[in-house]
Amino acid sequence: MTQPKRYKQSAGLLLFRRTRGEGAAGEGGIEVLLGHMGGPLWAHRDAGGWAIPKGEYGPDETPRDAARREFTEELGLPPPEGEYLPLGEVRLSSGKRVTVWAVEGDLDPALMVPGTFTMEWPPHSGTRQEFPELDQVAWFPPEMARSKLIAGQVPFLERLVDLLAD
């Protein structure tokens, strides 16, 4: 009897901050922190090339602990303390399950010290090179973040916007 295929699991943190509006009523909005995926495969891709800091975890780690660990690994900064708002899970077309929490906080993108990964580059060259997991991070209002995010992560942004609108 064959075992059912076990899909990978990832967890992440979507950091958001409140902004002040410039209208007469001074209404504000939010911005979210996204990271541009590093490495040569994403170097010239802006739309759909940004992601929520996240990463894989195994059965011996809780999703929330993994999300906090991955935030630190990918940005080189500690995750903010505060209320973690569950944004649920999304199953990607690959079968991977991604769970994300939102947390309010602020950080200066210039302070990021990204984690790295190694891959063969150029392909079939036998040469291994190291690249940053995220080559930059930046704050975006939701309307801009929608076009920047990889498609499979847009539902988390929508859930955050809906949650904060209530």
Secondary structure, DSSP 8 states (H G I E B T S, - for coil): --------EEEEEEEEEEE---STT---EEEEEEEEE-STTTTT--TT-EE-SEEEE-TTS-HHHHHHHHHHHHHSS----S-EEEEEEEE-TTS-EEEEEEEE----GGG----EEEEESSTTS--EEEEESEEEEEEE-HHHHHHHB-GGGHHHHHHHHHHHH-
